[in-house]
Structure formats: structure tokens, C-alpha cells
Amino acid sequence: MAELAQFFNRQRWQRAATLMVLALLLVLPQWLLHVDFADALFGIGAGWQWLGKNFMPNQAALGDLGEILHQLGRTIVIAVAATSIAGVVALLLALAGAKTTSRLPLVQMGVRLFASCMRNIPFVAWALVLLFSFKQNDFTGFLALFLMTIGYLTRAFVETLEEVPRGVIEALEVTGARYWQIIGQGVLPAVSAPLMSWLLYMIENNIRDATLVGMLTGTGIGFIFDLYFKSFRYPSAGLVVLAIIAVTIAIELTSTKLRQVLAQ
Amino acid sequence: MIESDISSQRRAPHPPAAPHAIANPARKTTRILLASLALITLYALATIAPDNVDLGVAGKSFLHNLDLMFLHPHLGQDTLAQLVDALVRSIALALLTTLIGAGIAFVLALFTARNLAPAPLATAMRSLMALIRAIPTILWVLVYATVIGLGTEAAVVGLSFHSVAYLVKAFAESFEAVPQEKLDALRVSGARFSLVIRHALWPSVRPSLLSWTFIRFEINFTNAVAVGAAAGTGGIGYYLFMSSAFYFDFQEVGLIVYLVLAFAILLEMIAVAMRKHLAKTV
């Protein structure tokens, strides 16, 4: 009986401690940033109202539709190309870095470290440094997306490759198959579905992020939104937002559907 | 014995093919997908070359700047104390928006999960969240910066908004993975909705909610940096923007990148430790 009471007592203390930590984590940043919650709460409603009033596309905005669709198309093509090329490079890196397909511990470590660094370097830094050298054009956006994708895909691919059962590789090894034969006939067919599904997920993500990258590098749909927004052409900016919503939802649906088929 | 068996199979004129592998729809989809991606990539590469930039010169200047960034990081306009303070602010922003987002998302997810909410409500919530997610975070921040003025509040509201929409989807999916019997067991005993949540749902979803919230924290940290740069809402992103786009001081950019990297790698280590701990308790 005493033990039971002790158990509940301890549970109560643990719960209280968790709540305290949570409260601290909430109050500390609030105090540090001086956030005015009343202001923020007021802003939520006001923001939607403002959007509804100013961002409604009008007749003049429809004149910009051609340009918007052109930039949107370019953005999608560039995001797909950057992700695909990053996928090829990441696959080669992952083959060198996964425990199942590489026997060099030093290379494995190197690939992991590289992926982790690339993943965590803020893409703002990539975008701005690239902008300085390559100036304002599609190629800069392409390189920025490429550099920010490679770390993510390498890590995802390494993890996927490490799930290949040893047996598949050993079975081919005893037949005397060479390295690339084992990779081509045994490893890749076993993981092609998850690899493709990671690639699709990254394409989806990059099309989403392309707006932000475009704002920083002055390219594609992000640039055109920034341009309209800063020159107070809100109806046109609203049309850009609508176009982005349509494309994002369409891509999300397609990619989900494709991943379902791949998983079969 | 085994040896000869395999070699005889290899010499067979028609090696037995696995018929189900050829008719596999996944394999066909993979091929079509790869072909279309390759086509789009080729088209992009053919049309992407900029006509106003000499790629050789640009590439050299880029490599030179990378060298400055990564091999010669150095303080520039700002003191280290200023930069660390800005980094702490970005972290605080990420933490605050993640916790607000997770709190609101938990409640909303109760109305979004198909096994808890009536079907029409669940569908409506799902669509609304998809709509909010489709609008990039930066647009929310820019809009709120216009409405409530440039400042931390705009960043808090903008980032929280997107976090809620993201976490509602993730949380609702976790809720839906709870076995129906578990919920029914409490329901048939006459337990109120709140008791079902507290004693059937919460214990089974706690680990997955925790790991989703942590993933969102990492995303929000990245976003907090980006938003500081693109919308001028402060934090380390603002310093990053000023040093690279204003002062062209790539040595300071390098130092800031290293600061951010140090924190991000710390986060990654915590995430790995947390995942190990959760795997042990479950």
C-alpha cells in the first residue's frame, strides 16, 4: 500500500516538474522577446481582414497573370531540376556513406559529417553568397536549392540504404558479383520505392521553399511576389498567392498519390 | 555442389524471370517518374544558363567567398555578444512559436482526427489546414508585419500560424493510428470525451507528439533565421542579411554560419538521444 502511494506521489511530482519546465520554456522566450500577446492576438483577426480587403485580385491584376504563370512554371522546373540533380549526387554520396554499401569507416564518417553540416547551414547564407557571385538570375536560385537539398537527401538516402538486409548483399557477394552489380541488381531495386518517395517529398518541399529562396535571390515566383508587395500592387500579389496555393496543393496531392502507388 | 547449381542457372538460355516484378505498378511508376524528372532537368539545364554572367568568373568568386566564409571566419561590424544575443533571440522565437503551435494544434487535431471527430468536421478542418500550409510562412510574416507593424509580434504570429497547420496534420495522423479498441473500451464504460482523451489517447500518442513537436522546433529555428533575413524581424537572420547583402563581409557571414551550425548540431544530438530514450520506454 505504501509502495502504491509512493508511486503515485512520484508520478505527481514528475507531472508537476514537467509542467514547470513547460511554463518556463514558454515564459522565458516571451520575456526575452518582449512579445505583446494582446497585439499579436489582435493581429490575427486584423491580418485576415486586411488580406480579404487588399489581396482580392482585380481586373488589373489579371493583366499580370501571364507573367505570374510564366514565373511559376520556371520556378517549378528549376525546383525539379535542382532536386533531381541533388538526388543523383546524394545517391552517390550515400553509397559511399552507408554502412551496408561502404566498407571504409572514415568515408562513412566523412559523408555523415558533410550531410549534417550541409543540412544545417542556413539557406539564407547560401542564397545571399550565391547572389553576390552569380547575380540575379534563375541559375542562382537553382544553385541555392541544389545546395540546400543535398544534405537532406544524403542523410535520408544513407538511412534508407542501411535498411537493406545484409542477406541481399551477401547472397550476391557469394555469386562473385562485382560491386556495381551488387548495387545495381540487389541494393537499388530493394530501395527504389523509398528513394523515389524521398525525392518526391523533397521536390514538394523545394517548390514550397522556392518562394522564400526567390525572395532572397531575386528569382522566380518569390521575386515577383516581393516586387508586387513592395510596390503596393496588392491585388497582383494576391493573385501570386492564389497561384502558389493552387500549385502547392496540386503537388502535395500528386506526390501523396504517387508515393501510395510506390509503396505497393 | 552449390557452386555448380548457380553456374548452371547462369548459363540457362532463358533465366527464370519473376513475372510479378514486371507487372508491378510501382516499378512502372518509378520508370515513368524517373524519365519525366530527367526530361524536366534536361530542359531546365538547357535554358538556365544566364546570358549576363560569365560562369567561370562567377564560380571563381563564389569559391573565393566560400574560402573567406569557412576558412577565415571573423567578426566584422558586430561584436560577438551582439551575435550571440541575436542567436538566443532566434532560438527563443523558435521555441515560443513551437510551443504555442503545439498547444493549439493538439486541441484542433482532436477535431481533425477521423476517429474522434464527425466526418464532415474532420474533412473541413483538413482542407483548412492544407490551405494554410500551402501559403509560405514568409507571406504570413510579411502580411502581419504590414498589419501589426514590423516587429517580433509579426514573426510570432506568422510562424505560429504555419506551425499550427503543420502540427495539426501530424498530430491528427498520430491520433488516427491509435487502435479503435482502445478508445471503444473507455467509451463503452461510459467515459466522457475528456476521459477518453486523457486515459486512452494521450498515453499512446505522447511519444509521437513529442517527436513531431521537436521536428517542428528544428523547422521553426530555420524559419526564424530566414524570416529575420527576408522580413527584417530581427534575430541572427537579420545580422546574416546585413553582413552578406549590405556590407559584403563574408568573413562575418562565415562566423554567423558557424554559430548557427553549432546550435543546429546540438539540436540534432538532442534529437538522437531523445529518439533512443523514447525507443526504450515504448
Interface residues (C-beta under 8 A of the other chain):
Chain A: L22 L25 L26 L28 P29 Q30 L32 L33 H34 V35 D36 D39 A40 F42 G43 I44 A46 G47 W50 L51 V77 I78 V80 A81 S84 I85 S116 C117 R119 N120 I121 P122 F123 V124 A125 L128 V129 L130 L131 F132 S133 F134 K135 N137 D138 F139 F142 T175 S192 A193 M196 L199 L200 R208 D209 T211 L212 M215 L216 F225 F229 V241 I244 I245 T248 I249 E252 L258 V261 L262 A263 Q264
Chain B: I6 N24 P25 A26 R27 T29 T30 L33 L34 L37 A38 I40 T41 Y43 A44 L45 I48 A49 P50 N52 V53 L55 A58 G59 S61 F62 N65 L66 M69 V88 R89 I91 A92 L93 L95 L96 L99 I100 A130 L131 R133 A134 I135 P136 T137 I138 L139 W140 L142 V143 Y144 T146 V147 I148 T152 E153 A154 V156 V157 T222 V225 A226 A229 A230 G237 L240 F241 S244 A245 F248 F250 V253 I256 V257 V260 L261 A264 I265 E268
